[in-house]
């Protein structure tokens, strides 16, 4: 299928940035200033130029295979939304290959069983991935608003339609069951972050943080694109610096 493209900027320890449904520029643009002290490695998942298209569909298992060789240098890894799924699978397979993990609003709805709002998010999300623009119009708009797409009450913007079509046919998030125990047992420092814009996502992130023994932070102001929220970049940098000390001491 060909290798995915990673664009690096800056100097210092590497921070591998794994986007979700939106591209790297939209997802990580607010972190650009960190390149003064860190090497920001922008992963372009399959289907996001200049990386090649997927062979069949967007698939978090394929993402994990693509990410595995990128962990050889033990980077910090920051992942968003759908990108968290492949990141967790790759990290669980080689937990000592990551210095730290920062996980932002992943669609891991199974972590809150019995939560009707989380179950609805999962159902709507899977419907959009399965049916694309043919999904129920009201549910499509609901999903896009949760996902942070810039939509109003009129026709969907061309860029949003293109994004829906790119995701059409993707592997449903409900099939993801990453081995969280492998990451926790390895003592990987983890930060779980959210944007306080959807209550069910907050509960999912709370459950993920508990399962991983992770730090937890909430950054309102940018919806699903938490990396652009006030204070997130500073919180991330503090976590990256302290996690180096924490991982180093735990390995001795």
C-alpha positions in Angstrom: 0.0 0.0 0.0 3.0 2.3 0.4 4.1 4.1 3.5 2.3 7.0 5.1 3.8 10.4 5.1 5.1 12.1 8.3 6.0 15.8 8.1 8.4 17.0 10.8 8.9 20.5 12.0 11.0 21.9 14.8 13.8 20.5 17.1 13.9 18.6 20.3 12.2 15.4 21.5 9.8 14.0 19.0 6.0 14.4 19.5 4.1 12.2 17.0 0.7 13.8 16.2 -2.0 11.4 15.0 -5.1 13.1 13.6 -8.6 11.7 13.4 -11.3 12.5 10.8 -10.0 16.1 10.2 -6.6 16.6 8.7 -3.3 17.5 10.5 -3.6 21.2 9.9 -7.1 21.6 11.3 -6.4 19.3 14.2 -2.9 20.5 15.3 -2.5 24.0 13.9 -2.7 25.6 17.4 0.3 23.6 18.6 2.7 25.0 16.0 4.6 27.2 18.5 5.7 24.1 20.4 8.2 23.4 17.5 10.6 25.8 19.2 11.2 23.1 21.8 9.9 19.9 20.3 10.0 18.1 17.0 6.4 18.0 15.8 5.9 14.9 13.6 2.6 15.4 11.7 1.2 12.0 10.7 -1.0 12.0 7.6 -3.2 8.9 7.9 -4.1 7.0 4.7 -6.5 9.0 2.5 -5.0 12.3 3.7 -2.5 13.6 1.1 0.3 13.3 0.6 -0.2 9.9 2.1 -1.6 7.2 -0.2 -5.3 6.3 -0.1 -6.4 3.2 1.9 -6.5 0.0 0.0 -10.1 -0.6 1.0 -11.3 1.7 3.7 -10.3 3.8 6.7 -9.4 1.2 9.3 -7.9 1.7 12.8 -6.1 -1.7 12.6 -4.3 -0.5 9.4 -3.5 2.8 11.2 -1.9 0.7 14.0 0.3 -1.1 11.5 1.3 2.2 9.9 2.2 3.7 13.3 4.2 0.8 14.6 7.5 1.6 12.8 7.1 5.3 13.8 7.5 4.3 17.5 11.0 2.9 17.1 12.5 6.2 18.4 10.2 6.2 21.5 8.3 9.4 20.7 5.7 11.1 22.8 2.4 10.4 21.0 -0.6 12.7 20.9 -3.8 11.4 19.2 -7.2 12.8 18.4 -10.6 11.1 17.9 -10.5 8.2 15.4 -6.7 8.4 15.4 -6.7 7.4 19.1 -7.9 3.9 18.2 -4.9 2.9 16.0 -2.6 4.7 18.4 -3.8 2.6 21.4 -3.6 -0.6 19.4 0.0 0.2 18.3 1.0 1.3 21.8 -0.5 -1.8 23.5 1.6 -4.0 21.1 4.8 -2.2 22.1 4.1 -0.1 25.2 7.8 0.5 25.9 8.2 2.2 22.5 6.2 5.3 23.6 7.4 7.9 26.1 3.9 9.1 26.8 0.4 9.1 25.3 -2.0 12.1 25.1 -5.5 10.9 24.1 -8.1 13.4 23.0 -11.9 12.5 22.9 -11.7 9.0 21.4 -14.8 7.2 20.3 -14.5 4.4 22.9 -18.2 4.3 23.9 -18.0 0.8 25.2 -16.1 2.1 28.3 -19.4 3.4 29.7 -21.8 0.5 29.4 -25.4 1.4 30.1 -24.9 5.1 29.2 -27.7 5.8 26.7 -26.1 9.1 25.4 -22.8 7.3 24.7 -24.7 4.5 23.0 -26.5 7.0 20.8 -23.2 8.7 19.9 -21.8 5.3 18.9 -24.9 4.4 16.8 -24.9 7.7 15.0 -21.2 7.7 14.4 -21.3 4.2 13.0 -24.2 5.1 10.8 -22.3 8.0 9.2 -19.3 5.8 8.6 -21.4 3.1 7.1 -23.7 5.3 5.0 -21.9 8.5 4.4 -24.0 11.2 2.8 -26.9 8.8 2.7 -27.2 8.7 6.5 -30.3 10.2 8.1 -29.9 13.9 7.5 -30.7 14.9 11.1 -28.3 12.3 12.5 -25.6 13.3 10.0 -25.8 16.9 11.2 -25.8 15.9 14.8 -22.7 13.8 14.3 -20.9 16.6 12.4 -21.7 19.1 15.2 -20.2 16.7 17.8 -17.2 16.2 15.5 -16.6 19.9 15.3 -17.4 20.4 11.6 -18.2 24.0 10.6 -21.9 23.7 9.6 -24.9 25.9 9.9 -28.5 25.3 9.0 -28.0 25.5 5.2 -26.3 23.1 2.8 -23.2 21.4 4.1 -20.0 23.1 3.0 -18.1 21.4 0.2 -15.1 20.6 2.5 -17.4 19.0 5.0 -19.1 16.9 2.3 -15.6 15.8 1.1 -14.7 14.7 4.7 -17.9 12.7 5.0 -17.2 11.0 1.7 -13.6 10.2 2.7 -14.8 8.6 5.9 -17.6 6.7 4.2 -17.1 2.9 4.6 -14.6 3.3 7.4 -14.3 0.5 10.0 -16.9 1.3 12.7 -15.5 2.6 16.0 -17.7 0.1 17.9 -15.4 -2.7 16.8 -12.4 -1.2 18.6 -11.2 -3.0 21.8 -7.6 -1.8 22.4 -5.7 -3.6 25.2 -5.7 -0.9 27.7 -4.3 -3.2 30.4 -1.1 -3.6 28.5 -0.5 0.1 28.5 -1.4 0.6 32.1 0.7 -2.4 33.2 3.7 -1.0 31.4 3.5 2.3 33.3 3.1 4.5 30.2 2.3 8.1 31.3 -1.0 9.0 29.9 -3.0 12.3 29.6 -6.7 12.1 28.6 -8.1 15.4 27.4 -11.6 16.6 26.4 -13.4 19.8 25.5 -16.4 19.8 27.8 -18.9 20.2 24.9 -20.7 16.8 25.0 -21.5 15.2 28.4 -21.2 11.7 27.1 -17.7 12.3 25.8 -16.7 13.6 29.2 -17.8 10.4 30.8 -16.0 8.3 28.1 -12.8 10.2 28.8 -13.3 9.8 32.6 -13.6 6.1 32.1 -10.6 5.9 29.8 -8.5 7.8 32.3 -9.5 5.5 35.1 -8.7 2.4 33.0 -5.2 3.7 32.2 -4.4 5.3 35.5 -4.1 8.5 33.5 -4.0 12.2 34.2 -7.2 14.0 33.2 -7.7 17.5 31.8 -10.7 19.4 30.4 -10.2 22.4 28.0 -13.4 24.1 26.9 -13.6 26.6 24.1 -12.8 24.7 20.9 -15.3 21.9 20.9 -14.0 18.6 19.6 -10.7 20.2 18.5 -9.4 20.4 22.0 -5.8 21.1 20.9 -7.0 24.6 19.9 -8.6 25.3 23.3 -7.1 27.9 25.6 -4.5 26.4 27.9 -4.2 23.1 26.1 -0.8 23.6 24.6 0.6 24.7 27.9 -0.9 21.7 29.7 0.4 19.4 27.0 4.0 20.7 27.3 3.9 20.5 31.1 2.8 16.9 30.8 5.4 16.0 28.2 8.2 17.4 30.4 7.0 15.7 33.6 6.3 12.4 31.9 9.9 12.1 30.9 10.9 12.2 34.6 8.1 9.9 35.6 8.9 7.2 33.0 12.6 7.5 33.7 12.2 7.0 37.5 9.7 4.1 37.0 12.1 2.2 34.8 14.9 2.2 37.3 
